[in-house]
Amino acid sequence: KLRLVLGAGCVPKAKNSAGEDAYFASASQAAFGLADGVGGWSSHGVDAGLFSRALLGGCLQGIKQRSIGMQRPNLPGVSEEAYEAVRAARIRGSCTLLLGQLQQDVISILNFGDCGLLALRPSEMLPRFPGGEVKTKMRQIYRSSPMLHRRNLPRQLSSEDDDLSGLLDHYDLVTLRLRKGDLLIAGTDGLFDNIGDRELTSIALAFHEGRTATNSKGRGSPADLAKRLLDRASEAARAPMEFGPGGKLDDIAIVVALAQDWTTAVSGEVLSNIE
């Protein structure tokens, strides 16, 4: 049985603003979520961040209620109920959605739109010759793919939809069996548009090597990695390299999850910007 050690954060593109991206990460529920509010609503005088935060808040409550009732994870059901509640409250806006929840050693991932998730596993690489150095690489075990109507127009949940068919007919739902040490990096498109998978994997490898080298409490935490990724993505958004990703000024929300052995001493703290 495994648990998730979590780090998370968000950097809005505009200063002194809550932004339109929302996130939560709950160690006690072994769950996390991301929602990217569609900025185009601002031209109609609507803050899409209210929609994305309300939707994720409903998802978190649904996950907690199922846990109290000793029910198995049901991310499609949770997202449908949260979506219906936001529509019933007449909160205007639209957003993409990504949810993850671990049970035992299997994580379920629901994705709708262009939030992304990269799952990496530390793997040893044997030397070519006897006596050589055994090296570690981060092997990609899963990478989500964006769900788009067309370029720069992801599928999204909207207050203007006639019914729930947009969600019910099109979400991706996958499960992964995790091992201790597996690392999940999830983010809104502000992360993946500004940092490519190769650089993300390189940063993840440095994080893994730092943790295993120091092996000291409080160092090399997922919170540290989340902050490093937020800083790097923000830098790339404002000062892109000539070749490669970057240059997309956007809200950036990130969740980092590290799979570790189960323990009863799990924090009840929820990392989020949804309240």
N, C-alpha and C positions, 0 to 999 in steps of 0.2 A: 504494500500500500504506500502511496506517495502523497506528498503535499506540495503546494506551490508557494515558493517564496517570491514575493511580488515587489515590483517597483513601478511607479507610474508618474505621469505629469503631463502638463499641457502648456504650450507657449502660444498665446494669441498673436495674430499678425499685427494687430493694432494695440498700442500701449493704452493702459487704463481701460481695458475692455475685458469682459469675461470670455469673449470669443464665441465661436459657433460650434466648436468641437466639444464633445463630452466624453468622459471616461469614468470607470470605476474599477477597482481591484480589491477583492475581498478574500483574505487568506482563510477566514473561517468557513466561507462557502466554497473555497477553491474555485472561484469564478472571477471573470473580468468581462468588461464590455467597452466598446467604442462606438461613437456615433458622430458623423461628420455633417453638421448642419450646412445646408446649401445657402451660400452667401447672396445669391441672386434675389432672395426675398427682401433684402434691405432696400431695394428700389421701390418696394411696395410699403415701406415703413414697418416691416415685420422683422423681428429678431429671431432668426432660425435657431439660435442657441437655446431659446426657451423650449422649442420643440424637441431638440436632440436631448437636452437634459431631462425633460419630462419623460421621454421614451425610455431612456436608460434607467431613470429612477423607478419606473414601473417594472422594468426587466429585473432589477435587483430585488425589488419587493417580491416579485413572483418566484424568484429563485429561493429566497428566504422562506417563503410560505411552503413551498414544496419540500424544503429541507425539514421544516418543523413537522410536516405531515409524513415524514419518512418516505417520500415519493422519489422515484428515480428522476434524474435530470430529464427535462423535456424543453429544450431551448426553442423549438418551433412554437410550442404551446405558450411558453412564457412571452415570447415576442409578440404573438398574436394578441394576447390579453393586454399587454402594455400598449400596443398600437391602437386597439379598440378604446382603451381608457383615454388616451391622448385625443383621439378623434371626438370622443364623447365630451371631453372638457373644452372642445372647440379651440384648441391651441393651434394656431396657424404656423405653417412651415413645412419643411421636409428635411430628410437626412438619410444617410446610409447607416448600416448597422453591422457590427461584428460582436458575437458573444462566444465565450469559451467557458467550459466547466469541466472540472476533473472529478471522476469517481473511481476510487481505487487507483488503478494505474492507466486508465483510459480517459482521454480528454475528448469531449465533443466540441466542435467548432461550427457555429452557424455564421454565414457571411451573406450579406445582401448589399451589393454596391462595390465600391472600390477601396474600402479599408483593406488592409493587408495583414498577413501573418506569415512569418518565416520561422520554421522549426529546425533547430540545429542539434546535432549529437556529436560530442567529442569522440573521436576515433583515432586509434593508434595507427601510424604508418611505419611499417618495418623498413629498416635500411636496405639498400641494394646489396651491400657487402657485409660479411661478418665483422662484428665489432663496431659497426656504424651506429649512429644515434637514432633511437626510436623517437619519432616526432608525432605531434598531435595535430590533427586537422579537425575542422568543424564540418561535419557532413550534413548536407541538407536532406532532411527526411520529409519535409512538406513545404510547399510554397503555394499560397492561395493565388488565384488569378482574378483580376478585376471583372466585374459584371457591368458592361456598358451598353447603353443604347447606341452611342457613337462616341467619338473622341471628346473628352471633357464633359460627357454627359452620362454619369453613372446611373444605374437603377437606384431608386430611392423610395422611401416611404413618405407619403405626402398627406397633408390634411385635406387636399383637394381630390384624393382618390375616391371613386364611387364606392368601392368595397375593399376587401382584404385580398383580392385575387392577385394583386401585384406581388405581395409577399408570399402568399401560399403557393403560387405556381413557379417561383423563380429562385428561392434561396438555395444556397449550397449548404449541405450538412455533411461533415466528415468526422471520423473518429480516428484517433491515433493512440497506439499503446506506447506510453512513455517509459523511459528508464531514468534512474537517478543521474543527474547531471545534464539532462536535456534542457535546452534553452529555447524559449519562445519569445520572439520579438513581434509585437503587434502594434499597428499604428494606423492613423488616418493617412490619406494620400499625401499630406504635407510631409510625412516622413519619407515615404518610398519615392516620391517625385524628386526629392532632394538628396537622397543617399541611395546609391545602387546596391544591389544584393552583394556584390563582391566586397565593397567597403564595409557593409554591415557584418558580413561574415568575418572579415579581418578584425574588426573591433570586438566581435564576440569571442574570437580566439584569444586576443590579448586579455580580455576579461577572464576567460577560463584559465589561462596560464597564470595570471596574477592571483586568482583565488587559490589555485592548487599550490602555488609557490609560497604564498604567505601563510595560508591555512590558519588565519587568525580571525577571531570573532569580530564582526563589524567592518571588515575590510573586503573589498570586492563584492559588495552587495548588489542585488538587482536594482536597488534605488540609485546606487552610484552609476550603474550602466545606463539606466533610464535618463539620468541627468546628462551623461556624456552624449548620448544620442540626441537629446533635445538640443543641446548646445551645438553639436555638429550640424544638425539639420537646419537650425536657425542661421548658422553661419553660411551654409551652402545656399540657402534661400536668398540671402542678401549679397553674397559674393561668390557666384558660381564659377567653377573652373571652365576653361575654354572648351574642353572636351569632357563629356560625361554629364550626369544629372546635376540638378541644381537650378537656381534662379526662379523657383516658383514660390512667391511670397504667399504664405497661407498659414492658417492655424495648424499647429502640429500637436497631436495627442499621441501618447505612447504608453503601452503596458509591456513590461518585461516580466517573464515568469520563469523561474528556475525550479525544476523538479528535484525534490529532495525526499529522503526517507520520512515516513510519517512520524509525528510526535503529537502527544496530547497538548503540548504547550504551543498552541496556535493563536496568534494575535486576533482579537476581534475587531481591530481597526479596519476601517474601509478607506482606502485611498480614492478620492473622487473630487470632481468639481460639479456635482449634480445637485448640490444643496445650497 
